[in-house]
Amino acid sequence: FFVLVSFQEDMPTRKKKEKAHHIQQQQHIDDDMYQEPYRLVKIPRNQAVLNEQELSEEHTRVLTANDPNVPTNITKFNYHSRCYKVDAPGALDHLAIHVNIMGCSLHKDSVEAKEQNAYYQKIKQDLAQMKKNMQQQSGEKAGENGDNGEDGADNLFENRKNQFNYSERAAQTFNNGYRERCIATQPPAVINFSSTVSQWEIFDKYMHDYATQINEQDFLRQQEKSASSKNKNTMNATYSSANQQNQDDMVHSQRMGNALKILERMVNQNSDDEIFQDFKYWEDASDTFRDGEGSLLPLWRFHTERSKRKQVTALAWNQNYPDLFAVGYGSYDFMRQGTGMICCFSLKNTSNPEYTFATESGVMCLDFHPEQCSLLAVGCYDGTVMVFDVRNKGNRPIYASSIKTGKHTDPVWQVTWQVEDLAKELNFFSISSDGNVANWTMSKNELKMEQIMQLKLVSVTTSNSNGSSLGNNTISNSSSHTNNFGGINTDAPEEALMSGLASGCCFDFNRVYEHLFIVGTEEGNIHKCSKAYSGQYLETYLGHHMAICTVTWNPFHPRVFLSCSADWTVKLWDYSLPNAVMSFDLGNAVGDVAWSPYSATVFAAATADGKVHVFDLSINKHEPLCEQKVVKRAKITHLSFNKRDPILIVGDDRGGVNSLKLSPNLRTLYATNTSPKDHIANMDKILTSLDSKQ
């Protein structure tokens, strides 16, 4: 075949023509904006430029049917000639098959084609004969009825599907049977009654009903007035009227509130189902492979938007409802004091608090009543003590101290309920930085303050047998001490009272001897005191060098108590001994310490670096079983054990409370029914071993 090569003009001439053509096309476009676009062909820059002779030259190309991939030099050995000869290519070597389809056509002169034609001809004849017979039958019937039979016969053989060969297929499926169920019930009783009513009878009935409602409202108001005091009546006047209106409104009624609370708990438990499953059933299997070690599993974090810039200053579990605990919010910074807040959280609803109360001053401490579970005693930074009833929806306390009835002048650092020995009245105790330990009695109208003890400053020097002074290192209430066995302690140090009062930081009452309590001061001293003898201290223990944050009696052993201080130490004391039995250096300021409610030898401490230390003295007397960092970039302020479940809650200075689950190694005695005598015996063994070593 021949290949024709077109030629182009030289570059300068071509560019001029293109420019002129472009200008001419632009003028046409301006004249007629709807003109179709033109196509401009541009020549590549690297195209070869040929002259007229090269353009007129013809190049011939010949196409052959030979496959270039077929070899032409195949050599085979010829046994007849006994030599190698070149194998000539075959006739079909250069044949390439691109499409190969098996056909179904038959030659018209073949035997099979003739048999097929004869078969179809026979079918056509049979159909024609059948059609003819039916036309005759239908014609006879139509003649009798007076109709045209040809149209009916044509309709019988008309194929309405298509004009091709149509194959109709059908399939029958199994249908499920229906089941009917019916129940016959007895019809309700029907009573027919009739009466004639006039307009005045309807009016009298409505007036009688209205008068009855008014009388009921007056009766309820009189009961409220007689049951409450004048102050309480003025406080709840608006609340009672609003409550009366809400009773008529179903949306704002108490029953609707209870239903919504249940729904909120259900939604919360569904959204946090994995955490609730871990809380109920998950146990750390690694405890079986590590003896003397445990871990804390983080569960929930309780917080609100209003508590982000506040610090957790107090934690308290409810005695009757183990899932309910109260959190006090305030500030330990003297320069950043503001309002306080109290939130009551429940483990059944971890997203929002159940009750919320606001205070004018920061909350420093709180405590639930052991019997009246709805009463909550609160101590504030301005020296005020209050009593809230969490059942009331109002934001005001039912009791509050004032200057007239008595009030602390410095922050109240701790409050605790205690049943009075004689009167059996509701009362609680408080300790403040003003150096006073007070008893608050809830009378009918107000809080009555009774001063129990004033914490006096003392300066103590100890003298040896030669009479020389050894320094200010021990404190005693007199020059001669009576020991626990009734004897006289002749080696007791001398005491010198100083002017002023000591700043009380914490205190705790003994579980067995209700009159006995211990007090921790800002000077680092621990005083053993009695409500029956408030003139001076029964005993003073030295060992801490900075302010004491917490002192707590052992819940089982009546002689053992713990103390923690900002000097990085936690000390174990026996009140019959002047010095600490054991001391633990945790490497950072200790904010709180708490005994476990299930064992006399297990306690936990919280440090300012965000760690929780859990000790079990029956297993290891020197190192904690668990030392785990709970919060990041925050300080732990308080912690508390749950009375029923193996849960430890921890509060920090960022307004959050974390709940932790103790691993099996940290609660070995939790499920066993150990009697109090066994707990006391375990602690006595530890004390005996320590005394023998000393």
C-alpha positions as CSV (number, residue, x, y, z in Angstrom):
1,F,0.0,0.0,0.0
2,F,1.0,3.6,-0.3
3,V,1.5,6.2,2.4
4,L,0.8,9.8,1.6
5,V,2.6,12.5,3.6
6,S,1.0,16.0,3.7
7,F,3.2,19.0,3.8
8,Q,3.0,22.3,5.7
9,E,4.2,25.8,5.0
10,D,7.2,27.4,6.6
11,M,6.8,28.8,10.1
12,P,6.8,32.6,9.5
13,T,4.3,32.5,6.7
14,R,2.1,30.1,8.6
15,K,2.1,32.4,11.7
16,K,1.1,35.4,9.7
17,K,-1.8,33.6,8.1
18,E,-3.0,32.2,11.5
19,K,-3.0,35.7,13.0
20,A,-4.9,37.2,10.1
21,H,-7.4,34.3,10.3
22,H,-7.8,34.8,14.0
23,I,-8.5,38.5,13.6
24,Q,-11.1,37.7,10.9
25,Q,-12.8,35.1,13.1
26,Q,-12.9,37.5,16.1
27,Q,-14.7,40.1,13.9
28,H,-17.2,37.5,12.9
29,I,-17.7,36.5,16.5
30,D,-18.4,40.1,17.4
31,D,-20.9,40.4,14.6
32,D,-22.7,37.3,15.4
33,M,-22.4,36.1,19.0
34,Y,-24.3,32.9,18.3
35,Q,-21.8,31.7,15.6
36,E,-20.5,28.2,16.1
37,P,-16.9,28.0,17.5
38,Y,-14.1,27.4,15.0
39,R,-11.3,24.9,15.3
40,L,-7.7,26.0,15.2
41,V,-5.1,23.4,14.3
42,K,-1.7,24.1,15.8
43,I,1.4,22.3,14.5
44,P,3.9,20.9,17.1
45,R,7.1,22.8,17.4
46,N,9.2,19.6,16.9
47,Q,7.6,18.7,13.6
48,A,10.0,18.1,10.8
49,V,10.1,20.7,8.0
50,L,10.2,19.2,4.5
51,N,10.9,20.8,1.1
52,E,8.9,20.2,-2.0
53,Q,11.2,17.4,-3.3
54,E,10.9,15.5,0.0
55,L,7.2,16.0,0.0
56,S,6.7,14.7,-3.5
57,E,8.8,11.6,-2.8
58,E,6.7,8.4,-2.6
59,H,7.4,5.5,-0.1
60,T,6.1,2.1,-0.8
61,R,5.2,-0.4,1.9
62,V,4.2,-4.0,1.2
63,L,2.0,-6.0,3.6
64,T,2.6,-9.7,3.7
65,A,0.5,-12.5,5.4
66,N,3.5,-14.0,7.2
67,D,3.5,-14.1,11.0
68,P,6.8,-12.6,12.1
69,N,6.6,-14.7,15.3
70,V,6.7,-18.0,13.5
71,P,10.3,-19.4,13.4
72,T,11.7,-20.1,9.9
73,N,15.0,-21.9,10.8
74,I,13.7,-25.1,12.4
75,T,16.1,-28.0,11.7
76,K,15.2,-31.7,12.2
77,F,17.1,-34.9,11.8
78,N,16.1,-37.0,8.8
79,Y,16.6,-40.6,9.5
80,H,16.1,-41.6,5.8
81,S,18.9,-39.3,4.6
82,R,20.8,-39.5,7.9
83,C,21.4,-35.8,8.1
84,Y,19.8,-32.6,9.4
85,K,17.4,-30.8,7.1
86,V,15.5,-27.5,7.4
87,D,11.8,-28.0,8.2
88,A,9.7,-26.1,5.7
89,P,6.9,-24.0,7.2
90,G,3.4,-25.6,7.0
91,A,0.4,-24.2,5.3
92,L,-1.4,-23.2,8.6
93,D,1.6,-21.9,10.4
94,H,0.8,-18.3,9.6
95,L,-3.0,-18.7,10.3
96,A,-4.2,-16.7,13.3
97,I,-7.7,-17.5,14.7
98,H,-9.2,-14.5,16.4
99,V,-12.8,-15.7,17.0
100,N,-14.0,-19.3,17.1
101,I,-17.8,-19.7,17.8
102,M,-19.6,-23.0,17.6
103,G,-22.7,-22.5,15.4
104,C,-26.1,-24.3,15.4
105,S,-26.9,-23.9,11.7
106,L,-27.8,-26.9,9.5
107,H,-27.3,-27.2,5.8
108,K,-30.7,-27.2,4.1
109,D,-29.9,-30.2,2.0
110,S,-28.8,-32.4,4.9
111,V,-30.8,-35.2,6.4
112,E,-31.2,-33.5,9.8
113,A,-32.5,-30.3,8.2
114,K,-35.1,-32.3,6.2
115,E,-36.3,-34.2,9.3
116,Q,-36.6,-30.9,11.2
117,N,-38.7,-29.3,8.3
118,A,-40.9,-32.3,8.2
119,Y,-41.5,-32.1,12.0
120,Y,-42.5,-28.4,11.9
121,Q,-44.8,-29.0,8.8
122,K,-46.6,-31.7,10.7
123,I,-47.1,-29.4,13.7
124,K,-48.5,-26.6,11.4
125,Q,-51.0,-29.1,9.8
126,D,-52.2,-30.3,13.2
127,L,-52.8,-26.7,14.4
128,A,-54.6,-25.9,11.2
129,Q,-56.8,-28.9,11.5
130,M,-57.6,-28.1,15.2
131,K,-58.4,-24.5,14.3
132,K,-60.7,-25.6,11.5
133,N,-62.6,-28.0,13.8
134,M,-63.0,-25.3,16.5
135,Q,-64.2,-22.8,14.0
136,Q,-66.8,-25.2,12.9
137,Q,-68.0,-25.9,16.4
138,S,-68.0,-22.2,17.4
139,G,-69.8,-21.4,14.1
140,E,-72.6,-23.8,14.9
141,K,-73.0,-22.3,18.4
142,A,-72.8,-18.8,17.1
143,G,-75.5,-19.6,14.5
144,E,-77.8,-20.7,17.2
145,N,-77.1,-17.5,19.2
146,G,-77.1,-15.2,16.1
147,D,-73.4,-14.1,16.4
148,N,-70.5,-14.2,14.0
149,G,-68.4,-17.2,14.9
150,E,-65.3,-16.3,12.9
151,D,-64.3,-13.5,15.3
152,G,-64.5,-15.8,18.3
153,A,-62.4,-18.5,16.6
154,D,-59.7,-16.0,15.6
155,N,-59.6,-14.8,19.2
156,L,-59.0,-18.3,20.5
157,F,-55.8,-18.7,18.5
158,E,-54.5,-15.2,18.7
159,N,-51.1,-15.1,20.4
160,R,-51.1,-12.0,22.6
161,K,-47.6,-12.6,24.0
162,N,-45.3,-12.0,21.1
163,Q,-44.8,-13.1,17.5
164,F,-41.9,-15.4,18.4
165,N,-41.7,-18.8,20.1
166,Y,-43.1,-18.2,23.6
167,S,-42.5,-20.6,26.4
168,E,-44.7,-20.1,29.4
169,R,-43.6,-21.6,32.7
170,A,-45.2,-21.5,36.1
171,A,-44.0,-22.6,39.6
172,Q,-46.1,-23.1,42.7
173,T,-44.6,-22.2,46.1
174,F,-45.6,-23.4,49.5
175,N,-47.8,-20.9,51.4
176,N,-47.7,-20.8,55.2
177,G,-51.0,-21.5,56.8
178,Y,-52.7,-18.8,58.8
179,R,-53.3,-19.4,62.5
180,E,-56.2,-17.7,64.1
181,R,-56.5,-17.3,67.8
182,C,-59.5,-15.8,69.6
183,I,-60.5,-15.5,73.2
184,A,-64.1,-15.1,74.4
185,T,-64.5,-12.8,77.3
186,Q,-67.4,-11.9,79.4
187,P,-68.9,-8.5,78.4
188,P,-68.8,-5.8,81.0
189,A,-71.9,-5.1,83.0
190,V,-74.1,-2.4,81.6
191,I,-76.4,-0.3,83.7
192,N,-78.9,2.1,82.2
193,F,-79.8,5.1,84.2
194,S,-81.5,8.4,83.4
195,S,-82.3,11.6,85.2
196,T,-83.6,15.0,84.6
197,V,-81.1,17.8,85.4
198,S,-81.9,21.5,85.4
199,Q,-79.5,24.4,85.2
200,W,-79.6,25.3,88.9
201,E,-78.8,21.7,89.9
202,I,-75.7,21.8,87.7
203,F,-74.7,25.1,89.1
204,D,-75.1,23.9,92.7
205,K,-73.0,20.8,92.0
206,Y,-70.1,22.8,90.6
207,M,-70.2,25.2,93.5
208,H,-70.2,22.4,96.0
209,D,-67.2,20.8,94.3
210,Y,-65.3,24.1,94.2
211,A,-66.0,24.7,98.0
212,T,-64.7,21.2,98.8
213,Q,-61.4,21.9,96.9
214,I,-61.0,25.2,98.7
215,N,-61.5,23.6,102.1
216,E,-58.9,20.9,101.3
217,Q,-56.4,23.5,100.3
218,D,-57.0,25.5,103.6
219,F,-56.6,22.3,105.6
220,L,-53.3,21.5,104.0
221,R,-52.0,25.0,104.6
222,Q,-52.9,24.9,108.2
223,Q,-51.1,21.6,108.7
224,E,-48.0,23.0,107.1
225,K,-48.1,26.1,109.3
226,S,-48.6,24.0,112.5
227,A,-45.7,21.6,111.6
228,S,-43.1,24.2,110.7
229,S,-41.7,27.2,112.5
230,K,-42.1,30.8,111.5
231,N,-38.8,31.0,109.8
232,K,-39.4,27.8,107.9
233,N,-42.9,28.9,107.0
234,T,-41.6,32.2,105.4
235,M,-38.9,30.3,103.5
236,N,-41.3,27.7,102.0
237,A,-44.2,30.0,101.3
238,T,-43.4,30.4,97.6
239,Y,-42.4,26.7,97.4
240,S,-45.7,25.5,98.8
241,S,-47.7,27.6,96.3
242,A,-45.6,26.5,93.4
243,N,-45.9,22.8,94.5
244,Q,-49.7,23.2,94.7
245,Q,-49.7,24.4,91.2
246,N,-47.5,21.7,90.0
247,Q,-49.7,19.0,91.5
248,D,-52.4,20.0,89.0
249,D,-49.9,20.0,86.1
250,M,-49.1,16.4,85.1
251,V,-46.0,17.4,83.2
252,H,-44.4,19.1,86.3
253,S,-45.8,16.7,88.9
254,Q,-43.7,14.6,91.3
255,R,-44.7,11.4,89.5
256,M,-43.5,12.7,86.2
257,G,-40.2,13.7,87.8
258,N,-39.7,10.2,89.3
259,A,-40.5,8.6,85.9
260,L,-38.0,10.8,84.1
261,K,-35.3,10.1,86.7
262,I,-35.8,6.3,86.1
263,L,-35.6,6.8,82.4
264,E,-32.4,8.9,82.7
265,R,-30.8,6.1,84.8
266,M,-31.8,3.5,82.2
267,V,-30.3,5.6,79.3
268,N,-27.1,6.2,81.3
269,Q,-26.7,2.5,82.1
270,N,-27.2,1.6,78.5
271,S,-24.7,4.1,77.2
272,D,-22.0,3.0,79.8
273,D,-22.9,-0.7,79.7
274,E,-19.2,-1.8,79.4
275,I,-18.2,0.1,82.6
276,F,-21.2,-1.2,84.5
277,Q,-20.3,-4.7,83.4
278,D,-16.7,-4.2,84.6
279,F,-18.0,-2.9,87.9
280,K,-20.2,-5.9,88.5
281,Y,-18.3,-8.8,87.0
282,W,-14.7,-8.0,85.9
283,E,-11.8,-9.1,88.0
284,D,-8.1,-8.6,87.3
285,A,-6.8,-12.0,86.4
286,S,-3.2,-10.9,86.7
287,D,-3.6,-10.9,90.5
288,T,-3.3,-14.7,90.5
289,F,0.2,-14.4,89.1
290,R,1.5,-11.6,91.4
291,D,1.5,-12.1,95.2
292,G,1.5,-9.0,97.3
293,E,0.5,-6.6,94.5
294,G,-2.8,-5.2,93.3
295,S,-4.3,-2.6,90.9
296,L,-7.1,-0.1,90.7
297,L,-9.5,-0.2,87.8
298,P,-10.9,3.3,86.8
299,L,-14.7,3.3,86.4
300,W,-16.4,6.6,86.2
301,R,-15.5,10.3,86.6
302,F,-18.1,12.5,88.3
303,H,-18.1,16.2,87.4
304,T,-20.3,19.1,86.5
305,E,-19.8,22.2,84.4
306,R,-20.2,24.4,87.5
307,S,-17.4,22.6,89.4
308,K,-14.6,22.9,86.9
309,R,-12.9,25.8,88.6
310,K,-13.5,24.5,92.1
311,Q,-11.6,22.0,94.3
312,V,-13.0,18.9,95.9
313,T,-12.8,19.6,99.6
314,A,-14.9,16.9,101.1
315,L,-16.3,13.4,100.3
316,A,-19.0,11.5,102.3
317,W,-20.9,8.2,101.6
318,N,-24.5,7.8,102.7
319,Q,-25.0,5.2,105.4
320,N,-28.4,3.9,104.3
321,Y,-27.9,4.2,100.5
322,P,-24.5,2.8,99.6
323,D,-24.7,4.1,96.0
324,L,-25.1,7.7,97.1
325,F,-22.3,10.0,98.1
326,A,-21.9,13.8,98.6
327,V,-19.1,16.0,97.2
328,G,-18.2,19.4,98.7
329,Y,-16.7,22.0,96.4
330,G,-14.6,25.0,97.6
331,S,-11.0,26.2,97.5
332,Y,-8.0,25.7,99.7
333,D,-6.4,28.9,98.3
334,F,-6.8,31.9,100.6
335,M,-6.7,34.4,97.7
336,R,-9.2,32.6,95.5
337,Q,-12.2,32.1,97.7
338,G,-15.7,32.2,96.1
339,T,-19.0,30.4,96.4
340,G,-19.4,26.8,97.3
341,M,-21.4,23.9,96.0
342,I,-22.7,20.5,97.2
343,C,-23.5,17.7,94.7
344,C,-25.0,14.3,95.6
345,F,-24.0,11.7,93.0
346,S,-25.3,8.2,92.6
347,L,-23.6,5.1,91.1
348,K,-26.9,4.5,89.3
349,N,-26.7,7.8,87.4
350,T,-23.1,8.7,86.7
351,S,-23.8,11.6,84.3
352,N,-25.6,14.1,86.4
353,P,-25.9,14.7,90.2
354,E,-29.1,13.7,92.0
355,Y,-29.2,16.8,94.2
356,T,-27.3,20.2,94.0
357,F,-27.0,22.9,96.7
358,A,-25.2,26.2,96.5
359,T,-23.6,28.1,99.4
360,E,-22.4,31.6,99.7
361,S,-19.0,30.5,101.0
362,G,-16.8,27.6,100.0
363,V,-17.6,24.2,101.4
364,M,-14.8,22.7,103.5
365,C,-16.4,19.6,105.0
366,L,-19.6,17.6,105.1
367,D,-21.0,14.4,106.7
368,F,-24.2,12.4,106.4
369,H,-26.2,11.4,109.5
370,P,-25.8,7.7,110.3
371,E,-29.5,7.2,111.0
372,Q,-31.4,10.2,109.4
373,C,-29.9,9.6,106.0
374,S,-31.4,12.7,104.5
375,L,-29.6,15.1,106.9
376,L,-26.3,16.5,105.7
377,A,-24.0,18.6,108.0
378,V,-21.8,21.2,106.2
379,G,-19.0,23.4,107.3
380,C,-17.9,26.4,105.3
381,Y,-14.8,28.6,104.9
382,D,-16.4,31.6,106.6
383,G,-17.0,29.6,109.8
384,T,-20.7,28.9,109.2
385,V,-22.1,25.4,109.8
386,M,-25.4,24.3,108.1
387,V,-27.7,21.3,107.9
388,F,-29.3,20.4,104.6
389,D,-32.2,18.1,104.0
390,V,-31.5,16.5,100.6
391,R,-35.2,15.7,100.2
392,N,-36.2,19.4,100.0
393,K,-36.0,20.9,96.6
394,G,-35.2,24.3,98.0
395,N,-31.6,25.6,97.9
396,R,-31.7,26.8,101.5
397,P,-30.5,24.8,104.6
398,I,-33.0,23.9,107.3
399,Y,-30.5,25.0,109.9
400,A,-27.7,27.5,109.8
401,S,-25.5,29.1,112.4
402,S,-25.3,32.8,112.9
403,I,-23.5,35.3,115.1
404,K,-26.5,35.5,117.4
405,T,-26.6,31.7,118.1
406,G,-22.9,31.1,117.8
407,K,-20.4,30.8,115.0
408,H,-16.8,29.9,114.3
409,T,-14.6,32.8,113.3
410,D,-12.3,30.8,111.0
411,P,-12.8,28.0,108.4
412,V,-14.5,24.8,109.7
413,W,-12.3,22.0,108.6
414,Q,-14.3,19.0,109.7
415,V,-17.8,18.1,111.0
416,T,-19.0,14.7,112.2
417,W,-22.3,13.4,113.6
418,Q,-22.6,11.7,116.9
419,V,-25.5,10.5,119.0
420,E,-25.5,12.2,122.4
421,D,-25.1,9.8,125.3
422,L,-27.9,11.2,127.5
423,A,-30.4,13.3,125.5
424,K,-30.2,11.2,122.3
425,E,-30.7,14.3,120.3
426,L,-29.5,15.1,116.8
427,N,-26.2,16.8,117.2
428,F,-22.8,17.1,115.4
429,F,-19.4,18.3,116.3
430,S,-17.1,20.7,114.4
431,I,-13.5,21.9,114.6
432,S,-12.1,25.1,113.2
433,S,-8.9,27.1,112.9
434,D,-10.1,29.4,115.7
435,G,-9.0,26.7,118.1
436,N,-12.5,25.6,119.2
437,V,-14.2,22.2,119.1
438,A,-18.0,22.8,119.3
439,N,-21.1,20.7,119.6
440,W,-24.2,21.8,117.6
441,T,-27.6,20.7,118.8
442,M,-30.6,20.9,116.4
443,S,-33.3,22.5,118.5
444,K,-36.8,23.3,117.3
445,N,-36.0,26.7,115.8
446,E,-32.2,27.1,115.7
447,L,-28.8,25.5,116.1
448,K,-27.4,25.7,119.6
449,M,-23.6,25.9,119.9
450,E,-21.8,24.4,122.9
451,Q,-18.1,24.8,123.2
452,I,-16.5,21.4,124.0
453,M,-12.8,22.3,124.2
454,Q,-10.4,25.0,123.4
455,L,-7.1,23.9,121.8
456,K,-4.3,25.6,123.7
457,L,-0.8,26.1,122.5
458,V,1.8,24.3,124.6
459,S,5.6,24.4,124.6
460,V,7.1,21.2,126.0
461,T,10.6,20.3,127.1
462,T,11.8,16.9,128.1
463,S,14.3,16.3,130.9
464,N,16.5,13.3,131.3
465,S,17.4,11.6,134.6
466,N,20.2,14.2,135.2
467,G,17.8,17.1,134.9
468,S,19.2,18.5,131.6
469,S,16.8,19.6,128.9
470,L,16.6,17.5,125.8
471,G,14.5,20.0,123.7
472,N,10.9,20.5,122.6
473,N,10.1,17.0,121.4
474,T,7.3,15.6,123.6
475,I,4.1,16.8,125.1
476,S,2.2,15.7,128.2
477,N,-0.8,17.0,130.1
478,S,1.1,17.1,133.5
479,S,4.4,16.4,135.1
480,S,3.4,12.9,136.1
481,H,1.3,10.7,133.7
482,T,-0.9,7.9,134.5
483,N,-0.4,5.0,132.1
484,N,-3.2,2.7,130.8
485,F,-2.6,0.1,133.6
486,G,-3.3,2.6,136.4
487,G,0.4,3.3,137.2
488,I,2.3,6.6,137.2
489,N,4.6,7.4,134.3
490,T,7.6,9.0,136.0
491,D,9.4,9.7,132.8
492,A,6.7,12.1,131.5
493,P,7.9,15.4,130.0
494,E,7.1,18.8,131.4
495,E,4.5,21.1,129.8
496,A,4.3,24.8,129.5
497,L,1.1,26.6,128.3
498,M,1.5,29.5,125.9
499,S,-0.9,32.3,125.1
500,G,-3.2,31.8,122.2
501,L,-5.1,28.9,120.7
502,A,-3.9,26.1,118.4
503,S,-5.4,25.9,114.9
504,G,-7.4,22.7,114.7
505,C,-7.3,20.9,111.4
506,C,-9.1,17.6,111.9
507,F,-10.5,15.3,114.6
508,D,-12.2,11.9,115.0
509,F,-14.2,10.2,117.7
510,N,-13.5,6.7,118.9
511,R,-15.9,4.0,117.8
512,V,-15.9,2.2,121.2
513,Y,-15.4,5.0,123.7
514,E,-17.7,7.8,122.5
515,H,-16.3,10.4,124.9
516,L,-12.7,9.9,123.5
517,F,-11.5,11.8,120.5
518,I,-8.2,12.9,118.9
519,V,-7.4,16.3,117.4
520,G,-4.8,17.2,114.7
521,T,-3.4,20.7,114.7
522,E,-1.7,23.0,112.2
523,E,1.5,22.8,114.4
524,G,1.9,19.1,113.8
525,N,0.7,17.9,117.2
526,I,-1.9,15.2,117.9
527,H,-4.0,15.6,121.1
528,K,-6.1,12.9,122.8
529,C,-9.1,14.6,124.4
530,S,-12.3,13.7,126.2
531,K,-15.7,15.4,126.2
532,A,-15.9,14.8,130.0
533,Y,-12.6,16.5,130.7
534,S,-12.2,19.6,128.6
535,G,-9.7,21.4,130.8
536,Q,-6.5,20.0,129.2
537,Y,-5.3,17.2,127.0
538,L,-5.2,13.6,128.1
539,E,-2.2,12.9,125.9
540,T,-0.2,14.6,123.1
541,Y,1.7,12.8,120.5
542,L,4.6,14.2,118.6
543,G,6.0,12.9,115.3
544,H,4.8,15.3,112.5
545,H,6.6,18.5,111.6
546,M,3.9,20.2,109.5
547,A,0.1,20.6,109.5
548,I,-1.9,17.4,110.0
549,C,-4.5,16.8,107.3
550,T,-6.4,13.8,108.7
551,V,-6.6,11.7,111.8
552,T,-8.8,8.6,111.8
553,W,-9.5,5.8,114.3
554,N,-9.4,2.2,113.2
555,P,-12.9,0.9,112.6
556,F,-12.2,-2.3,114.4
557,H,-9.4,-1.8,116.9
558,P,-10.1,0.8,119.7
559,R,-6.5,1.7,120.4
560,V,-5.1,2.3,116.9
561,F,-5.4,5.4,114.7
562,L,-3.8,6.8,111.6
563,S,-2.5,10.3,110.8
564,C,-1.2,12.0,107.7
565,S,0.6,15.3,107.2
566,A,2.0,17.6,104.7
567,D,5.5,16.4,105.8
568,W,5.1,13.5,103.3
569,T,4.5,10.9,106.1
570,V,1.6,8.6,107.2
571,K,2.0,7.3,110.8
572,L,0.3,4.5,112.7
573,W,-0.3,5.2,116.4
574,D,-1.3,3.2,119.5
575,Y,-2.8,5.7,122.0
576,S,-1.1,3.8,124.8
577,L,2.3,4.6,123.4
578,P,3.8,8.1,123.1
579,N,5.6,7.5,119.8
580,A,4.3,6.3,116.5
581,V,4.3,2.6,115.9
582,M,5.0,2.8,112.2
583,S,5.8,5.5,109.7
584,F,5.5,5.5,106.0
585,D,7.3,8.1,103.8
586,L,5.3,8.5,100.5
587,G,7.6,11.1,98.9
588,N,5.0,13.9,98.6
589,A,2.5,15.8,100.6
590,V,-0.3,13.5,101.9
591,G,-3.8,15.0,101.5
592,D,-5.9,12.3,103.0
593,V,-5.8,8.8,104.5
594,A,-8.7,6.4,105.1
595,W,-9.2,2.9,106.7
596,S,-10.9,0.3,104.6
597,P,-14.3,-0.9,106.0
598,Y,-13.6,-4.6,105.5
599,S,-10.2,-5.1,107.1
600,A,-8.4,-3.7,110.1
601,T,-5.0,-3.8,108.3
602,V,-5.9,-2.1,105.0
603,F,-5.8,1.6,104.4
604,A,-5.3,4.0,101.5
605,A,-3.5,7.4,101.2
606,A,-3.6,10.1,98.6
607,T,-0.7,12.3,97.7
608,A,-0.3,15.6,95.9
609,D,1.4,14.0,92.9
610,G,-1.9,12.3,91.9
611,K,-1.1,8.9,93.3
612,V,-3.1,6.5,95.5
613,H,-1.2,4.2,97.8
614,V,-3.0,1.1,99.2
615,F,-1.4,-0.7,102.2
616,D,-2.2,-4.0,103.8
617,L,-0.1,-4.4,107.0
618,S,-0.9,-8.1,107.2
619,I,0.9,-8.8,103.9
620,N,3.6,-6.1,103.7
621,K,4.5,-3.7,106.5
622,H,6.9,-1.6,104.6
623,E,5.7,-1.1,101.0
624,P,2.2,-0.5,99.5
625,L,0.5,-3.3,97.6
626,C,-0.6,-0.7,95.0
627,E,0.9,2.6,94.0
628,Q,-1.0,3.9,91.0
629,K,-1.3,7.4,89.4
630,V,-5.0,8.2,89.1
631,V,-5.1,11.8,87.8
632,K,-2.7,13.8,85.5
633,R,-1.7,17.4,86.1
634,A,-3.9,17.5,89.3
635,K,-3.6,17.0,93.0
636,I,-5.6,14.5,95.0
637,T,-7.4,16.2,97.9
638,H,-9.6,13.5,99.4
639,L,-10.5,9.8,99.1
640,S,-13.1,7.5,100.7
641,F,-14.0,3.8,100.7
642,N,-17.5,2.5,99.9
643,K,-19.1,0.6,102.8
644,R,-20.6,-2.2,100.6
645,D,-18.9,-2.4,97.2
646,P,-15.1,-2.6,96.5
647,I,-15.0,1.0,95.3
648,L,-12.7,3.9,96.2
649,I,-13.6,7.4,95.2
650,V,-10.9,10.1,94.8
651,G,-11.4,13.8,94.5
652,D,-8.9,16.3,92.9
653,D,-8.3,20.0,92.8
654,R,-10.0,20.3,89.4
655,G,-13.5,19.5,90.5
656,G,-13.6,15.9,89.5
657,V,-14.2,12.7,91.4
658,N,-12.8,9.4,90.0
659,S,-14.2,6.0,91.1
660,L,-11.8,3.1,91.3
661,K,-12.4,-0.6,91.7
662,L,-10.1,-2.6,93.9
663,S,-8.5,-5.7,92.5
664,P,-8.9,-9.0,94.3
665,N,-5.5,-8.8,96.0
666,L,-6.5,-5.5,97.6
667,R,-9.6,-6.9,99.2
668,T,-8.8,-10.5,100.2
669,L,-11.0,-10.3,103.3
670,Y,-13.9,-8.5,101.5
671,A,-16.0,-11.6,100.9
672,T,-15.2,-13.5,104.0
673,N,-17.4,-13.3,107.1
674,T,-14.6,-12.2,109.5
675,S,-15.8,-11.3,113.0
676,P,-14.6,-8.1,114.7
677,K,-12.6,-10.1,117.2
678,D,-10.6,-11.6,114.3
679,H,-9.8,-8.1,112.9
680,I,-8.6,-7.0,116.4
681,A,-6.5,-10.2,116.7
682,N,-4.8,-9.4,113.3
683,M,-3.9,-5.9,114.4
684,D,-2.7,-7.1,117.7
685,K,-0.3,-9.5,116.0
686,I,1.1,-6.7,114.0
687,L,1.5,-4.5,117.1
688,T,3.2,-7.4,119.0
689,S,5.6,-8.0,116.2
690,L,6.6,-4.3,116.0
691,D,7.0,-4.1,119.8
692,S,9.3,-7.2,119.8
693,K,11.5,-5.6,117.1
694,Q,11.7,-2.4,118.9
